[in-house]
Amino acid sequence: MSRIRHVLGSRPALAGTAAATAILLTAALAPTAAAAERPSRAEAAENAAAALADHADSLGLTPDQRTTVRDVVVDADGAQHVRYDRTYHRLPVLGGDFVVHLAPDGAWRGADRATTAPITLPAVTPALPAAEAADLAARALRAATPGRVLEKLTARPRLVVDALHGAPRLAWRTDAVALDGLGNPVARTVLTDARSGARIDAWDRIESVTGDGRSLYGGTVPLETTATGSGYRLADATRGGTYTGDAANRTDLCVLGLCLGRAPSAVFTDADNHWGTGTAADRASAAVDAQYGTDMTWDYFEDVHGRRGIAGDGKGSYNRVHYGSGYNNAFWDDTCFCMTYGDGDGTTFGPLVSLDVAGHEMAHGVTQSTAALTYSGESGGLNEATSDIFGTLVEFHARNAADPGDWLIGEKVVRSGFGRDALRYMDRPSRDGVSADCWNASLGDLDVHYSSGVANHFAYLLAEGSGTRTVGGVRHSSATCDGSVVTGIGRDKLGRIWYRALTVYMTSSTDYAGARTATLNAARDLYGAGSAERAAVAAAWSAVNVTG
């Protein structure tokens, strides 16, 4: 599995550049008020703006700061949750995000903040020149990709206020991007103290898994297509215009707002509306899997959470298949709002177009549009786990007999050279030899793909419970870290709780303790403060050593 992070955001996490127009996300709550009584998203934003005026001091807002709405959730009972980014002297504040919670009548209920530290600086003029910050980031990218020759390396520094790592300070956030010798994109973000030049943090910036048509993995599947005068296009107007195109084995580098050329995405066409042969020899077969994965991910979020599209705005994404030559990865890129799939090298991986991989990567787009969990430390582990959780739930929701749901990640794409039968194991993450089953104080030092194991383990226990069972034809066995016995509440309730926690309570800096609180709050909202579901959430977190 590559350690490159294969989801690129044109709206970088915590950059404070989210559009002021909010997106309405419909939470899955039992209705207690008539639909006509619920405020619109615009009204919720107005209510929150009025509340901010009255509660600016409690949120640490000063005349030097400005806020923009990133997201809006209106519950069925009319309660409102408005998520904000903030700037300080027009500089994005990393960790400045917060969520305002309002009652159905617009009354203040409280807020969740990524940081409570006062945001004030003696000056916003850097002592370290931008060119030096760029050079430091370029060196960091080279150090993170040893043994590879990097071409077209570009580093773009931007001044920010870092409130994620202790007392707020002026910092350079530098995005370094390049092409490796095979033409594949590599990218790293480096956070540097703009006064002293000391490195604050660094993380990979491409989120990854290491990763009717006849598909490679899902059998014959239904596809919505578009008729043309001479045949059909692999484009689905019923799901926001999603489509799948052929990258022609070319590569690109369009990440973090820097574009050095993009591979094509010529839409697949067909004469009789029967796509692919189910073999890799037909280029359309991988396209069938990719389009099907997009469809099933769209359907899961709409059917279960009322969310239309990755950004919740009803707009579809698109896919590119056959990217690069033997490319062992797949990635979601916010700059094109698209999914890109490699064919694999045939020894380690086959084409990375399986259903759970598609769900995993597109869930990164959902995370970026909502909590924007920072991709390092414990927050990064939660970011990766969110994609594993939703990728798995997409697989279950699809109910595909050829690819039944299970708690393995990427089991369809691995080949004998990988040495395991899956990328990751949610019932017992340590089966891969590197992931963590249980929380410990040094968890945040692990690569985010491995620290995600604790949340994956929690999710499995919450849904299925501890012990041994067969799910989707796969034998699963999960022990708790504290020796307790956990009774599961089912996959549907897990998904609803995690989605509400992500979209209403989590922020960019949420760690494992914060995730426990967020999911407990979500379970309370959905099922009641004294519910068995909320008690199960507490028990499952305790079972992986995340205690209150």
FIMIFI-919028 format. One record per residue (C-alpha): x negated, z, y; residue number from 1. Coordinates in nm, 3 decimals, decimal comma. Example, Ala and Ser with C-alpha at 12.3 -4.5 7.8 and 13.67 -1.06 7.14 Angstrom:
REM FIMIFI-919028
east / up / north / resi
-1,230 / 0,780 / -0,450 / 1
-1,367 / 0,714 / -0,106 / 2
***
This chain:
REM FIMIFI-919028
east / up / north / resi
0,000 / 0,000 / 0,000 / 1
-0,140 / -0,101 / 0,335 / 2
-0,181 / 0,171 / 0,592 / 3
-0,090 / -0,073 / 0,867 / 4
0,234 / 0,035 / 1,032 / 5
0,463 / -0,264 / 1,001 / 6
0,721 / -0,218 / 1,268 / 7
0,626 / -0,325 / 1,618 / 8
0,831 / -0,210 / 1,915 / 9
0,863 / -0,413 / 2,230 / 10
1,007 / -0,086 / 2,356 / 11
0,717 / 0,145 / 2,265 / 12
0,803 / 0,494 / 2,147 / 13
0,843 / 0,728 / 2,442 / 14
0,745 / 0,460 / 2,692 / 15
1,042 / 0,543 / 2,912 / 16
1,140 / 0,177 / 2,954 / 17
1,472 / 0,184 / 2,772 / 18
1,750 / -0,003 / 2,946 / 19
1,990 / 0,207 / 3,147 / 20
2,282 / 0,044 / 2,966 / 21
2,358 / 0,269 / 2,672 / 22
2,454 / 0,168 / 2,320 / 23
2,757 / 0,328 / 2,161 / 24
2,698 / 0,463 / 1,814 / 25
3,015 / 0,574 / 1,633 / 26
2,951 / 0,894 / 1,442 / 27
3,129 / 0,953 / 1,112 / 28
3,343 / 1,247 / 1,212 / 29
3,705 / 1,319 / 1,121 / 30
3,916 / 1,222 / 1,424 / 31
4,069 / 1,507 / 1,615 / 32
4,177 / 1,319 / 1,925 / 33
4,357 / 0,992 / 1,983 / 34
4,124 / 0,695 / 2,025 / 35
4,260 / 0,635 / 2,375 / 36
4,142 / 0,980 / 2,482 / 37
3,781 / 0,921 / 2,385 / 38
3,551 / 0,841 / 2,677 / 39
3,383 / 0,501 / 2,681 / 40
3,008 / 0,478 / 2,666 / 41
2,999 / 0,410 / 3,039 / 42
3,213 / 0,718 / 3,104 / 43
2,987 / 0,926 / 2,879 / 44
2,685 / 0,811 / 3,076 / 45
2,862 / 0,902 / 3,402 / 46
2,954 / 1,243 / 3,266 / 47
2,596 / 1,303 / 3,160 / 48
2,466 / 1,196 / 3,500 / 49
2,695 / 1,451 / 3,664 / 50
2,580 / 1,717 / 3,418 / 51
2,215 / 1,640 / 3,494 / 52
2,275 / 1,710 / 3,859 / 53
2,397 / 2,058 / 3,770 / 54
2,137 / 2,132 / 3,502 / 55
1,825 / 1,962 / 3,636 / 56
1,636 / 2,291 / 3,660 / 57
1,702 / 2,386 / 3,298 / 58
1,568 / 2,048 / 3,187 / 59
1,261 / 2,072 / 3,408 / 60
1,366 / 1,775 / 3,621 / 61
1,209 / 1,755 / 3,966 / 62
1,226 / 1,502 / 4,255 / 63
0,907 / 1,343 / 4,117 / 64
1,088 / 1,246 / 3,795 / 65
1,338 / 0,978 / 3,708 / 66
1,550 / 0,936 / 3,393 / 67
1,694 / 0,634 / 3,212 / 68
1,957 / 0,629 / 2,938 / 69
1,824 / 0,510 / 2,603 / 70
2,125 / 0,571 / 2,378 / 71
2,479 / 0,713 / 2,370 / 72
2,680 / 0,860 / 2,083 / 73
3,050 / 0,943 / 2,130 / 74
3,205 / 1,146 / 1,849 / 75
3,555 / 1,085 / 1,718 / 76
3,672 / 1,403 / 1,893 / 77
3,530 / 1,280 / 2,226 / 78
3,211 / 1,490 / 2,231 / 79
2,926 / 1,299 / 2,394 / 80
2,553 / 1,286 / 2,329 / 81
2,340 / 1,094 / 2,580 / 82
1,970 / 1,034 / 2,513 / 83
1,726 / 0,995 / 2,801 / 84
1,367 / 0,890 / 2,865 / 85
1,192 / 1,006 / 3,178 / 86
0,911 / 0,905 / 3,412 / 87
0,687 / 1,108 / 3,643 / 88
0,580 / 0,925 / 3,960 / 89
0,699 / 0,611 / 3,778 / 90
0,470 / 0,677 / 3,481 / 91
0,633 / 0,699 / 3,136 / 92
0,630 / 1,053 / 2,999 / 93
0,539 / 1,068 / 2,631 / 94
0,748 / 1,355 / 2,498 / 95
0,972 / 1,358 / 2,804 / 96
1,279 / 1,244 / 2,615 / 97
1,583 / 1,467 / 2,573 / 98
1,945 / 1,451 / 2,454 / 99
2,231 / 1,595 / 2,659 / 100
2,534 / 1,724 / 2,464 / 101
2,876 / 1,732 / 2,632 / 102
3,219 / 1,854 / 2,522 / 103
3,507 / 1,603 / 2,501 / 104
3,604 / 1,693 / 2,858 / 105
3,248 / 1,632 / 2,979 / 106
3,153 / 2,000 / 3,000 / 107
2,791 / 2,089 / 2,933 / 108
2,711 / 2,210 / 2,582 / 109
2,332 / 2,203 / 2,590 / 110
2,036 / 1,977 / 2,530 / 111
1,758 / 1,900 / 2,284 / 112
1,419 / 1,834 / 2,443 / 113
1,103 / 1,681 / 2,301 / 114
0,906 / 1,926 / 2,518 / 115
0,994 / 2,225 / 2,732 / 116
0,663 / 2,228 / 2,923 / 117
0,690 / 2,176 / 3,301 / 118
0,588 / 1,820 / 3,385 / 119
0,367 / 1,836 / 3,689 / 120
0,018 / 1,702 / 3,758 / 121
-0,224 / 1,757 / 4,046 / 122
-0,273 / 1,379 / 4,075 / 123
-0,189 / 1,055 / 3,898 / 124
-0,516 / 0,876 / 3,974 / 125
-0,737 / 0,838 / 3,665 / 126
-1,105 / 0,928 / 3,661 / 127
-1,161 / 0,706 / 3,356 / 128
-1,136 / 0,335 / 3,445 / 129
-0,887 / 0,121 / 3,254 / 130
-1,170 / -0,099 / 3,123 / 131
-1,335 / 0,201 / 2,957 / 132
-1,007 / 0,308 / 2,799 / 133
-0,966 / -0,046 / 2,664 / 134
-1,318 / -0,041 / 2,521 / 135
-1,256 / 0,294 / 2,349 / 136
-0,937 / 0,160 / 2,192 / 137
-1,109 / -0,158 / 2,075 / 138
-1,377 / 0,052 / 1,906 / 139
-1,107 / 0,267 / 1,746 / 140
-0,936 / -0,042 / 1,603 / 141
-1,264 / -0,166 / 1,455 / 142
-1,333 / 0,176 / 1,306 / 143
-0,984 / 0,184 / 1,151 / 144
-1,034 / -0,157 / 0,986 / 145
-1,381 / -0,127 / 0,825 / 146
-1,523 / -0,428 / 0,645 / 147
-1,303 / -0,677 / 0,829 / 148
-1,409 / -0,918 / 1,101 / 149
-1,163 / -0,900 / 1,388 / 150
-1,078 / -1,199 / 1,602 / 151
-0,894 / -1,233 / 1,936 / 152
-0,916 / -0,858 / 1,990 / 153
-0,720 / -0,755 / 2,298 / 154
-0,664 / -0,406 / 2,439 / 155
-0,404 / -0,324 / 2,703 / 156
-0,421 / 0,021 / 2,868 / 157
-0,127 / 0,175 / 3,054 / 158
-0,121 / 0,500 / 3,244 / 159
0,122 / 0,758 / 3,105 / 160
0,185 / 1,130 / 3,118 / 161
0,123 / 1,287 / 2,779 / 162
0,354 / 1,582 / 2,715 / 163
0,334 / 1,556 / 2,338 / 164
0,002 / 1,729 / 2,287 / 165
0,015 / 2,057 / 2,478 / 166
0,013 / 2,089 / 2,855 / 167
0,109 / 1,760 / 3,025 / 168
-0,186 / 1,550 / 3,136 / 169
-0,262 / 1,204 / 3,267 / 170
-0,356 / 0,968 / 2,986 / 171
-0,426 / 0,607 / 2,902 / 172
-0,205 / 0,470 / 2,625 / 173
-0,393 / 0,164 / 2,501 / 174
-0,254 / -0,085 / 2,252 / 175
-0,535 / -0,272 / 2,075 / 176
-0,439 / -0,578 / 1,869 / 177
-0,636 / -0,841 / 1,680 / 178
-0,636 / -1,080 / 1,386 / 179
-0,839 / -1,004 / 1,076 / 180
-1,038 / -1,268 / 0,890 / 181
-0,728 / -1,384 / 0,702 / 182
-0,527 / -1,423 / 1,021 / 183
-0,315 / -1,113 / 0,963 / 184
-0,228 / -0,887 / 1,258 / 185
-0,384 / -0,542 / 1,294 / 186
-0,297 / -0,302 / 1,572 / 187
-0,369 / 0,054 / 1,683 / 188
-0,255 / 0,268 / 1,973 / 189
-0,509 / 0,509 / 2,121 / 190
-0,417 / 0,791 / 2,360 / 191
-0,708 / 0,889 / 2,584 / 192
-0,736 / 1,164 / 2,845 / 193
-0,753 / 0,972 / 3,174 / 194
-0,967 / 1,243 / 3,335 / 195
-1,222 / 1,333 / 3,068 / 196
-1,214 / 1,029 / 2,839 / 197
-1,149 / 1,246 / 2,531 / 198
-0,933 / 1,098 / 2,259 / 199
-0,597 / 1,274 / 2,232 / 200
-0,441 / 1,085 / 1,940 / 201
-0,438 / 0,746 / 1,769 / 202
-0,204 / 0,574 / 1,527 / 203
-0,144 / 0,241 / 1,358 / 204
0,114 / 0,029 / 1,535 / 205
0,251 / -0,187 / 1,256 / 206
0,484 / 0,012 / 1,025 / 207
0,455 / -0,087 / 0,661 / 208
0,527 / -0,056 / 0,295 / 209
0,227 / -0,135 / 0,067 / 210
0,550 / -0,312 / 0,080 / 211
2,583 / -1,797 / -0,329 / 212
2,192 / -1,791 / -0,382 / 213
1,971 / -1,731 / -0,680 / 214
1,729 / -1,462 / -0,569 / 215
1,398 / -1,342 / -0,709 / 216
1,510 / -0,982 / -0,759 / 217
1,887 / -0,949 / -0,719 / 218
2,029 / -1,223 / -0,941 / 219
2,288 / -1,457 / -0,794 / 220
2,420 / -1,313 / -0,469 / 221
2,685 / -1,417 / -0,216 / 222
2,563 / -1,556 / 0,117 / 223
2,749 / -1,635 / 0,437 / 224
2,608 / -1,963 / 0,574 / 225
2,679 / -2,212 / 0,854 / 226
2,805 / -2,563 / 0,788 / 227
2,643 / -2,856 / 0,969 / 228
2,724 / -3,223 / 0,973 / 229
2,485 / -3,290 / 0,686 / 230
2,486 / -2,962 / 0,490 / 231
2,434 / -2,592 / 0,552 / 232
2,203 / -2,357 / 0,741 / 233
2,100 / -2,013 / 0,609 / 234
2,256 / -1,844 / 0,912 / 235
2,534 / -1,585 / 0,911 / 236
2,768 / -1,581 / 1,210 / 237
2,965 / -1,290 / 1,060 / 238
2,665 / -1,058 / 1,096 / 239
2,552 / -1,125 / 1,449 / 240
2,393 / -1,462 / 1,379 / 241
2,129 / -1,340 / 1,132 / 242
1,926 / -1,619 / 0,975 / 243
1,621 / -1,681 / 0,756 / 244
1,342 / -1,927 / 0,829 / 245
1,019 / -2,050 / 0,670 / 246
0,693 / -1,929 / 0,827 / 247
0,513 / -2,214 / 0,646 / 248
0,235 / -1,979 / 0,532 / 249
0,114 / -1,943 / 0,887 / 250
0,044 / -1,616 / 1,069 / 251
0,087 / -1,489 / 1,421 / 252
0,000 / -1,206 / 1,653 / 253
0,289 / -1,107 / 1,873 / 254
0,276 / -0,727 / 1,886 / 255
0,308 / -0,464 / 2,155 / 256
0,400 / -0,726 / 2,411 / 257
0,080 / -0,927 / 2,354 / 258
0,141 / -1,272 / 2,203 / 259
-0,141 / -1,489 / 2,078 / 260
0,075 / -1,742 / 1,897 / 261
0,362 / -1,705 / 1,653 / 262
0,423 / -1,850 / 1,309 / 263
0,729 / -2,075 / 1,282 / 264
1,073 / -1,974 / 1,160 / 265
1,237 / -2,305 / 1,074 / 266
1,584 / -2,218 / 0,943 / 267
1,636 / -2,301 / 0,576 / 268
1,888 / -2,577 / 0,507 / 269
2,063 / -2,690 / 0,190 / 270
2,286 / -2,981 / 0,091 / 271
2,536 / -2,809 / -0,142 / 272
2,536 / -2,444 / -0,026 / 273
2,378 / -2,322 / -0,353 / 274
2,040 / -2,179 / -0,256 / 275
1,724 / -2,120 / -0,457 / 276
1,648 / -2,126 / -0,828 / 277
1,553 / -1,762 / -0,878 / 278
1,186 / -1,857 / -0,914 / 279
0,897 / -1,847 / -0,669 / 280
0,843 / -2,220 / -0,723 / 281
1,145 / -2,282 / -0,499 / 282
1,069 / -2,163 / -0,147 / 283
1,437 / -2,096 / -0,087 / 284
1,449 / -1,821 / -0,354 / 285
1,255 / -1,572 / -0,139 / 286
1,476 / -1,673 / 0,154 / 287
1,782 / -1,578 / -0,052 / 288
1,640 / -1,228 / -0,109 / 289
1,552 / -1,187 / 0,258 / 290
1,893 / -1,298 / 0,384 / 291
2,067 / -1,084 / 0,123 / 292
1,857 / -0,782 / 0,224 / 293
1,952 / -0,831 / 0,588 / 294
2,318 / -0,864 / 0,492 / 295
2,319 / -0,550 / 0,279 / 296
2,137 / -0,346 / 0,544 / 297
2,383 / -0,462 / 0,811 / 298
2,675 / -0,377 / 0,582 / 299
2,541 / -0,030 / 0,498 / 300
2,501 / 0,077 / 0,860 / 301
2,836 / -0,073 / 0,961 / 302
3,038 / 0,046 / 0,660 / 303
2,897 / 0,399 / 0,648 / 304
2,795 / 0,477 / 1,007 / 305
2,997 / 0,235 / 1,220 / 306
2,675 / 0,081 / 1,355 / 307
2,684 / -0,298 / 1,400 / 308
2,330 / -0,429 / 1,387 / 309
1,992 / -0,266 / 1,407 / 310
2,024 / -0,185 / 1,777 / 311
2,393 / -0,100 / 1,745 / 312
2,487 / -0,385 / 1,981 / 313
2,630 / -0,633 / 1,730 / 314
2,334 / -0,868 / 1,760 / 315
2,170 / -0,997 / 1,444 / 316
1,803 / -1,015 / 1,361 / 317
1,626 / -1,292 / 1,172 / 318
1,380 / -1,326 / 0,884 / 319
1,064 / -1,522 / 0,822 / 320
0,948 / -1,566 / 0,462 / 321
0,624 / -1,715 / 0,322 / 322
0,417 / -1,554 / 0,597 / 323
0,042 / -1,603 / 0,562 / 324
-0,144 / -1,669 / 0,239 / 325
-0,117 / -1,403 / -0,032 / 326
-0,006 / -1,156 / 0,237 / 327
0,060 / -0,816 / 0,078 / 328
0,303 / -0,679 / 0,331 / 329
0,635 / -0,703 / 0,512 / 330
0,714 / -0,584 / 0,863 / 331
0,980 / -0,537 / 1,125 / 332
0,869 / -0,653 / 1,472 / 333
1,073 / -0,539 / 1,772 / 334
0,916 / -0,805 / 1,997 / 335
1,097 / -1,079 / 1,805 / 336
1,369 / -0,852 / 1,662 / 337
1,283 / -0,996 / 1,323 / 338
1,166 / -0,922 / 0,970 / 339
0,861 / -1,098 / 0,826 / 340
0,774 / -1,112 / 0,456 / 341
0,453 / -1,200 / 0,278 / 342
0,441 / -1,360 / -0,067 / 343
0,197 / -1,105 / -0,209 / 344
-0,121 / -1,198 / -0,392 / 345
0,050 / -1,216 / -0,731 / 346
-0,176 / -0,948 / -0,877 / 347
-0,097 / -0,640 / -0,668 / 348
0,237 / -0,751 / -0,528 / 349
0,484 / -1,033 / -0,566 / 350
0,693 / -1,157 / -0,271 / 351
0,784 / -0,847 / -0,069 / 352
1,151 / -0,937 / -0,025 / 353
1,317 / -0,671 / -0,240 / 354
1,631 / -0,499 / -0,119 / 355
1,481 / -0,153 / -0,060 / 356
1,183 / -0,302 / 0,125 / 357
1,420 / -0,490 / 0,357 / 358
1,626 / -0,176 / 0,417 / 359
1,311 / 0,031 / 0,475 / 360
1,166 / -0,201 / 0,736 / 361
1,487 / -0,266 / 0,926 / 362
1,553 / 0,110 / 0,935 / 363
1,234 / 0,136 / 1,143 / 364
1,423 / -0,068 / 1,402 / 365
1,710 / 0,181 / 1,392 / 366
1,467 / 0,470 / 1,440 / 367
1,300 / 0,291 / 1,732 / 368
1,640 / 0,237 / 1,895 / 369
1,739 / 0,604 / 1,860 / 370
1,502 / 0,900 / 1,816 / 371
1,186 / 0,686 / 1,847 / 372
0,992 / 0,932 / 1,630 / 373
0,625 / 0,917 / 1,725 / 374
0,425 / 0,747 / 1,451 / 375
0,167 / 1,019 / 1,399 / 376
0,157 / 1,376 / 1,268 / 377
0,473 / 1,523 / 1,120 / 378
0,693 / 1,303 / 1,341 / 379
0,530 / 0,999 / 1,183 / 380
0,601 / 1,132 / 0,835 / 381
0,967 / 1,175 / 0,932 / 382
0,969 / 0,821 / 1,072 / 383
0,847 / 0,680 / 0,739 / 384
1,081 / 0,904 / 0,539 / 385
1,378 / 0,787 / 0,746 / 386
1,302 / 0,431 / 0,636 / 387
1,260 / 0,533 / 0,271 / 388
1,588 / 0,726 / 0,283 / 389
1,789 / 0,446 / 0,437 / 390
1,617 / 0,176 / 0,231 / 391
1,721 / 0,368 / -0,080 / 392
2,076 / 0,419 / 0,044 / 393
2,105 / 0,047 / 0,124 / 394
2,008 / -0,026 / -0,237 / 395
2,274 / 0,212 / -0,368 / 396
2,536 / 0,078 / -0,126 / 397
2,478 / -0,283 / -0,238 / 398
2,581 / -0,199 / -0,598 / 399
2,382 / -0,494 / -0,732 / 400
2,376 / -0,488 / -1,112 / 401
2,044 / -0,675 / -1,120 / 402
1,884 / -0,420 / -0,884 / 403
2,074 / -0,091 / -0,924 / 404
2,007 / 0,195 / -0,690 / 405
1,734 / 0,444 / -0,776 / 406
1,493 / 0,677 / -0,602 / 407
1,188 / 0,453 / -0,636 / 408
1,052 / 0,252 / -0,343 / 409
0,935 / -0,106 / -0,401 / 410
0,964 / -0,105 / -0,779 / 411
1,060 / -0,475 / -0,779 / 412
0,759 / -0,600 / -0,583 / 413
0,468 / -0,422 / -0,755 / 414
0,257 / -0,606 / -1,013 / 415
0,018 / -0,483 / -1,282 / 416
-0,279 / -0,481 / -1,046 / 417
-0,118 / -0,210 / -0,836 / 418
-0,150 / 0,041 / -1,119 / 419
0,190 / 0,206 / -1,074 / 420
0,550 / 0,102 / -1,126 / 421
0,656 / 0,172 / -0,765 / 422
0,516 / 0,225 / -0,418 / 423
0,663 / 0,573 / -0,382 / 424
0,872 / 0,823 / -0,580 / 425
1,129 / 1,025 / -0,387 / 426
1,215 / 1,268 / -0,667 / 427
0,852 / 1,379 / -0,698 / 428
0,643 / 1,211 / -0,427 / 429
0,310 / 1,340 / -0,565 / 430
0,349 / 1,105 / -0,861 / 431
0,167 / 0,847 / -0,651 / 432
-0,139 / 1,075 / -0,640 / 433
-0,148 / 1,119 / -0,262 / 434
0,196 / 1,210 / -0,121 / 435
0,303 / 1,569 / -0,057 / 436
0,592 / 1,734 / -0,239 / 437
0,590 / 2,052 / -0,029 / 438
0,528 / 2,137 / 0,334 / 439
0,205 / 2,309 / 0,438 / 440
0,035 / 2,372 / 0,769 / 441
-0,203 / 2,075 / 0,733 / 442
0,068 / 1,823 / 0,645 / 443
0,045 / 1,654 / 0,984 / 444
-0,315 / 1,555 / 0,910 / 445
-0,206 / 1,324 / 0,628 / 446
-0,134 / 0,955 / 0,667 / 447
0,233 / 0,923 / 0,762 / 448
0,315 / 0,738 / 0,439 / 449
0,205 / 1,049 / 0,247 / 450
0,338 / 1,323 / 0,474 / 451
0,675 / 1,148 / 0,442 / 452
0,689 / 1,283 / 0,087 / 453
0,826 / 1,619 / 0,196 / 454
1,131 / 1,466 / 0,365 / 455
1,176 / 1,222 / 0,077 / 456
1,170 / 1,516 / -0,165 / 457
1,423 / 1,701 / 0,053 / 458
1,651 / 1,396 / 0,060 / 459
1,644 / 1,358 / -0,317 / 460
1,718 / 1,728 / -0,373 / 461
2,001 / 1,728 / -0,120 / 462
2,164 / 1,425 / -0,280 / 463
2,094 / 1,474 / -0,651 / 464
1,976 / 1,833 / -0,692 / 465
1,681 / 1,969 / -0,887 / 466
1,619 / 1,909 / -1,255 / 467
1,611 / 1,596 / -1,466 / 468
1,863 / 1,310 / -1,468 / 469
1,885 / 0,934 / -1,505 / 470
1,986 / 0,739 / -1,195 / 471
2,013 / 0,361 / -1,192 / 472
1,860 / 0,345 / -1,537 / 473
1,552 / 0,536 / -1,418 / 474
1,464 / 0,884 / -1,536 / 475
1,408 / 1,116 / -1,240 / 476
1,278 / 1,472 / -1,246 / 477
1,247 / 1,696 / -0,944 / 478
1,123 / 2,054 / -0,929 / 479
1,145 / 2,274 / -0,621 / 480
0,844 / 2,420 / -0,445 / 481
0,985 / 2,774 / -0,445 / 482
1,126 / 2,776 / -0,798 / 483
1,486 / 2,767 / -0,677 / 484
1,769 / 2,559 / -0,823 / 485
1,930 / 2,314 / -0,583 / 486
2,271 / 2,156 / -0,637 / 487
2,308 / 1,813 / -0,480 / 488
2,595 / 1,712 / -0,252 / 489
2,575 / 1,336 / -0,313 / 490
2,411 / 1,037 / -0,152 / 491
2,691 / 0,961 / 0,092 / 492
2,671 / 1,303 / 0,252 / 493
2,291 / 1,286 / 0,267 / 494
2,316 / 0,956 / 0,457 / 495
2,575 / 1,082 / 0,702 / 496
2,381 / 1,401 / 0,774 / 497
2,047 / 1,224 / 0,820 / 498
2,197 / 0,951 / 1,039 / 499
2,367 / 1,201 / 1,270 / 500
2,051 / 1,411 / 1,291 / 501
1,847 / 1,100 / 1,379 / 502
2,087 / 0,963 / 1,640 / 503
2,206 / 1,286 / 1,801 / 504
1,947 / 1,561 / 1,762 / 505
1,599 / 1,429 / 1,678 / 506
1,358 / 1,334 / 1,956 / 507
1,020 / 1,165 / 1,966 / 508
0,835 / 1,490 / 1,892 / 509
1,058 / 1,625 / 1,612 / 510
0,849 / 1,787 / 1,338 / 511
0,960 / 1,922 / 1,002 / 512
1,090 / 2,248 / 1,147 / 513
1,282 / 2,044 / 1,404 / 514
1,418 / 1,816 / 1,131 / 515
1,554 / 2,119 / 0,950 / 516
1,732 / 2,230 / 1,267 / 517
1,858 / 1,878 / 1,341 / 518
2,005 / 1,828 / 0,994 / 519
2,162 / 2,174 / 0,994 / 520
2,326 / 2,090 / 1,325 / 521
2,441 / 1,756 / 1,186 / 522
2,589 / 1,920 / 0,874 / 523
2,767 / 2,174 / 1,094 / 524
2,917 / 1,896 / 1,306 / 525
3,028 / 1,694 / 1,005 / 526
3,141 / 1,962 / 0,761 / 527
3,161 / 2,296 / 0,944 / 528
2,931 / 2,588 / 1,022 / 529
3,022 / 2,772 / 0,702 / 530
3,040 / 2,465 / 0,481 / 531
2,880 / 2,422 / 0,141 / 532
2,712 / 2,108 / 0,279 / 533
2,533 / 2,300 / 0,554 / 534
2,423 / 2,564 / 0,303 / 535
2,293 / 2,287 / 0,076 / 536
2,086 / 2,142 / 0,362 / 537
1,926 / 2,483 / 0,419 / 538
1,860 / 2,527 / 0,048 / 539
1,702 / 2,182 / 0,010 / 540
1,467 / 2,238 / 0,305 / 541
1,368 / 2,580 / 0,172 / 542
1,303 / 2,416 / -0,166 / 543
1,029 / 2,201 / -0,004 / 544
0,885 / 2,499 / 0,190 / 545
1,043 / 2,410 / 0,527 / 546
1,203 / 2,742 / 0,616 / 547
1,394 / 2,863 / 0,920 / 548
***
